[in-house]
Amino acid sequence: MYVIGFPRSGTTWMSWLISYSMNLEMDVYEDQTWRGKTDYPWSLLRNLTHWSYQDLAGVLYKSHLYPEQIKDRKKTHPIIYVVRDGREVLTSYYYHRYWKHKRPGETRPTFTTYLEKQAPRWAGYIGAWLNSAEHTPRIIRTIKYERLREKPKRILRQTLDTIRNHFKAINRPFAEISDTIVEQAVTLFDFEKLSGRLPGQEDKTSFFRIGGTGTWKDVFTPKDHRIFWACCRNSMRIAGYKVEG
């Protein structure tokens, strides 16, 4: 099973929630660097005592790859796709890349310079997954990050039900995951608990930067808006977001 989305879209958070709820091993598809990430709460996903669906669902893979890079195309391996407002994604990714992961001696570009290169990349990624006759049908559920932030218990419950219905349809049914487990997952992987800060309190060097939505409004200039909408208008529409201008 896969949780897929552009970097900084909420794929890691969604993967933790599903992994805990179903007691599944979590991995990052074709990326061995993740095992050394000390800001990931691995201890919360180990030695769990509630029922495991590992034998039925297998490993839960998180990935930022494009469709053609996912080699395993079995129809029994469902995809949960996480999407986020492109403006929010690009703002978050900018700080993640040039504050948390700034390389020694590297010059930090202006946000506008960064946006000119990365906005087309985000737009292309959305189109590759959500506007493809070949790959879009593999997605059993698309989750908006904003809705997950607003109502995490409800969205996680609906996602687990979608996964359960998928396996039931291919004659691999399993029992419903309890609301108690859903509540535990949402509580354990809460921004405040993981970061030690309230949502809205920013740390540009942290994996858990700010824990909110709409932060792009403090970053985008009129020129940035023009750059973004020039290349991302159709992708925002495809992803289900309001198109401006």
Secondary structure, DSSP 8 states (H G I E B T S, - for coil): -EEE-STTSSHHHHHHHHHHHHT--EEETT--GGGG-TTS-GGGGSS--S---HHHH--EEEE---GGG-----TTS-EEEEE--HHHHHHHHHHIIIIIT--TT-----HHHHHHHHHHHHHHHHHHHHS-TTTGGGEEEEEEHHHHHH-HHHHHHHHHHHHHHHHHHTT-------HHHHHHHHHHT-HHHHHSS-TT---TTSSS----S-GGGGT--HHHHHHHHHHHHHHHHHTT-----
